[in-house]
Amino acid sequence: MATLRRPFFWILAAVVALFAVLPAARGDIELRESLLLAAIYITLASNINMMLGYAGYVNFGSIVFFGLGGYVCVWLMGAHGWPLAAALVAGGTAVSALALVFGLGILRLRGVYFALSTIGVNEGVMAFVTNFAPWGGSSGIYLSPALFQPLGGPAQALWAIYYLLVGVMAASLYLSYFVKRSKFGMGLLAIGQNEDAASVLGVPTPRYKAAVYSLSAVLPAIAGGLYFFKSAFIQPPDAFDLQLSTETIVIAMLGGQGTVVGPAIGAFLYEQLRSWLLTSESFSHFQLVISGVLLLAIVLFAPGGLAGWLYRRWPRLRSILE
Amino acid sequence: MSALLEVSELSKNFGGLQAVHALSFAVEEGAILGLIGPNGAGKSTVFNLVNGVFAPDAGRVLFGGQDITGLRPHLVARSGLARTHQIVQPFAVMSVLENCIVGACFGGKNMPLEEAREAARQAAMRVGLEDRLDTPASQLTIAGKKRLELARALAAQPRLLLLDEVLAGLNPTEVERMIQVIRAIRASGVSILMIEHLMQAIMSLSDRIVVLNSGQKLAEGLPAEVANDPAVIEAYLGDPALAAELRAA
C-alpha cells in the first residue's frame, strides 16, 4: 500500500487516535461533546470542500444532506424499528441518490446561479418536510429513549455515537484525500479552475459534477443520522439550518479550500471559537458576527485560507499535509 | 491519403449573423491544413463547431469516418481530437505538469493517472517546457502559456490537432521555435488543422490552405496558389489596385 508511506495517512491516524482516546481516558464528557461537534464540523467541511474547493461550485445548501440523512434515519428507526446501522446506511444511500437527481438538474447552472439554486434546494426540501405528515410535519419526530437500549442504555449509546461520528470524520478526511489523488479528483480540480477548458480537454464535466455533488452527500447524511439519533428528536428548523450551512463554507474557506487538511483545521478552530463564545454571557451567538468578518478577511487577503498561507510559506508542507 | 477530418456544408448563425455558411473542407491524414481569413471571418467558430463547443445549425463533421457532429466537447476530445485556444486557458493554480496530466488522462487515450504522468512529461518536453514542470501555470510568460496550451493538447496523444493562433503574441525567436515544434509534431504522424495570422509561417507550414471570408470559403489550394489569388488579396487588403501595387513591389 503506497498510502501507508504517505505522511498524511499517519497524521490522519494520529488525529483519529487522539479523538478516540482523549475523552475516554479522562472520562471527560464535556470534552467528548466538544470533540463530537468538531467531528461533525470536520465532516461537513471536508465534504463541502470537494464541491467548493475541488470542483469550484459554491453549495450554500449543503446542510440539506445532513438534515435529510437525519430524517431518514430517525424515521426508519422510530416508525419502522430499523436498527441504527441499517438506518444509517439507508440514509446515506437515499440522500446520495436524491442528490444525484438534484445535481443533474441544478448543475447545469454556474456561479451565482448555482449557489442560489442550492439555497432553493434546502428551502424547498424544508418546506416539503414541514408539510409531510409521515415525518411529523412542523413538529418533527421524537424517538423513544428505549431505542438506546440495544447500544447498552443512554450513557453507553452516547459513547457509541461519538465513536461512530469520529469514524465518519475519518472517512470524510480519507475520502477527501483519496478523491484528490485520483483521476476523478484531477478532473474536478480542472473543472474548478476552468470548466470550459476542462471540457475541451475531455473531462466529462456534467457526469463528474453530478458525481461529486452526490458523493459529498453520503457522509454528511450519515453524520446527520447519528446526530439526530443522539438528540432523539428532529424537526425542520434544526435539520435544515441554513446558518450552519453558511458556517460550513466559512470553515472550509478559513482552513483552505481545495486542500485536504485545511477544512479540518478550520473546523477545529471554528468549533473552539464558537464554544468559547457561546459560554460567554454577552457574546453568545457572536460567532456569526465573527464568521462574517472572517469570511470577508479570507476572501480579501488570504483566498487560500490557513492551509494556503502555510503552504506558501513552507512549500514542503503541501506534500506532507496534502 | 484519405481524409481524417471531413467537414461538409457546415453552417452556424448567431442571432442574425451568419458566422459560418455551407463550409466544406477536409484534412488529409498526416497533413497540415491552414485556415486563414480576415478578422471575423469565422475561423475560430469553425474550430468551435468541429470540437463541439457550439452545435452547428446544419452540416456534418466526420472524424476518422465517425460522425461527431454536435457531440459535446469532452466526447470529441475522447475520440482523439485535441485543440488549443486562441486566448490561452491554463489551469492557473496547477503546475505545468498537472495541466498536461489533465490533457493526457482525459484525452483520446483515456489513460490512468500514472501513465498520464509520463505522457504529460513527454508532451512538456516536446514543446520545451521540461524545466518548468513544477511551475504554476499562472507564472509562465505568454510564450510559455502558448506552449503549455500545445503541450496539454499533445499530451492527449491526439490524431488531429486544432491549433488556434499558437504563434500570435510571440517574438520572432519564439515563433521560430514554435514552428519547429509544429513540424516535429506533424513528423510524428499527427494531422494538424491550424488558424494563423502570421502569413509567412502558415504559408511555409501548410500543405494546403483554406481561405475564409464572412463565413464562406473564398479559396482553397496550395499555399502558393492561394497567395496569388486576386480574390484572397482583395479580401485581405480590400482594394485590388493596392493589392496589385503591392504584388508588383
HADDOCK unambig.tbl for C-alpha pairs under 7 A between the chains (distance, minus, plus):
assign (segid A and resid 183 and name CA) (segid B and resid 113 and name CA) 5.79 0.50 0.50
assign (segid A and resid 186 and name CA) (segid B and resid 102 and name CA) 6.61 0.50 0.50
assign (segid A and resid 187 and name CA) (segid B and resid 102 and name CA) 6.78 0.50 0.50
assign (segid A and resid 190 and name CA) (segid B and resid 91 and name CA) 6.43 0.50 0.50
assign (segid A and resid 193 and name CA) (segid B and resid 91 and name CA) 5.52 0.50 0.50
assign (segid A and resid 194 and name CA) (segid B and resid 91 and name CA) 6.28 0.50 0.50
assign (segid A and resid 197 and name CA) (segid B and resid 89 and name CA) 6.23 0.50 0.50
assign (segid A and resid 199 and name CA) (segid B and resid 73 and name CA) 5.83 0.50 0.50
assign (segid A and resid 199 and name CA) (segid B and resid 74 and name CA) 4.93 0.50 0.50
assign (segid A and resid 200 and name CA) (segid B and resid 73 and name CA) 5.08 0.50 0.50
assign (segid A and resid 200 and name CA) (segid B and resid 74 and name CA) 5.54 0.50 0.50
assign (segid A and resid 200 and name CA) (segid B and resid 77 and name CA) 6.42 0.50 0.50
assign (segid A and resid 201 and name CA) (segid B and resid 74 and name CA) 6.43 0.50 0.50
assign (segid A and resid 201 and name CA) (segid B and resid 77 and name CA) 5.97 0.50 0.50
assign (segid A and resid 201 and name CA) (segid B and resid 82 and name CA) 6.91 0.50 0.50
assign (segid A and resid 201 and name CA) (segid B and resid 103 and name CA) 5.44 0.50 0.50
assign (segid A and resid 201 and name CA) (segid B and resid 106 and name CA) 6.45 0.50 0.50
assign (segid A and resid 201 and name CA) (segid B and resid 107 and name CA) 6.09 0.50 0.50
assign (segid A and resid 202 and name CA) (segid B and resid 73 and name CA) 6.75 0.50 0.50
assign (segid A and resid 202 and name CA) (segid B and resid 74 and name CA) 3.72 0.50 0.50
assign (segid A and resid 202 and name CA) (segid B and resid 75 and name CA) 6.44 0.50 0.50
assign (segid A and resid 202 and name CA) (segid B and resid 77 and name CA) 4.81 0.50 0.50
assign (segid A and resid 202 and name CA) (segid B and resid 78 and name CA) 5.77 0.50 0.50
assign (segid A and resid 202 and name CA) (segid B and resid 106 and name CA) 4.81 0.50 0.50
assign (segid A and resid 202 and name CA) (segid B and resid 107 and name CA) 5.27 0.50 0.50
assign (segid A and resid 203 and name CA) (segid B and resid 74 and name CA) 5.62 0.50 0.50
assign (segid A and resid 203 and name CA) (segid B and resid 106 and name CA) 5.54 0.50 0.50
assign (segid A and resid 204 and name CA) (segid B and resid 74 and name CA) 5.58 0.50 0.50
